Amino acid sequence: MSDKRKQKMEVLSEKKCQVCEIGTGKAMSIDAAMPYLSQLNEWQISEDGKKITKRFSFKGFYKTMAFVNAVAWVANTEGHHPDMQVGYNYCVIDFTTHAADGLTENDFICAAKVDKLM
């Protein structure tokens, strides 16, 4: 990863999520989301542009659960919670902003913070 890209991600990961309630925020278009996505490490945007997803792999159940607990701490601290699918040696994370019915900056902030856990 280039120094310039790391620098951008550090800025994103140092931001704080904004409180969002139904009707207070507008979802990003896919075009608006792409610059944010480019600052993340291997996250994918859904075809409808409403969520970002990443699969994490681990060596065994304990490491997977330690990661899941760390993600839960980040999510609670930010007040922005992902959907997660967890198995023996993997975790798939989806971020979306339900109140906006799509992506907001909060999703990218939390994804950047999750990336930093690795």
Summary of the structure (lengths in Angstrom):
residues: 118
radius of gyration: 13.8
end to end distance: 14.0
largest distance: 41.8
contacts: 339
relative contact order: 0.24
helix: 45%
strand: 18%
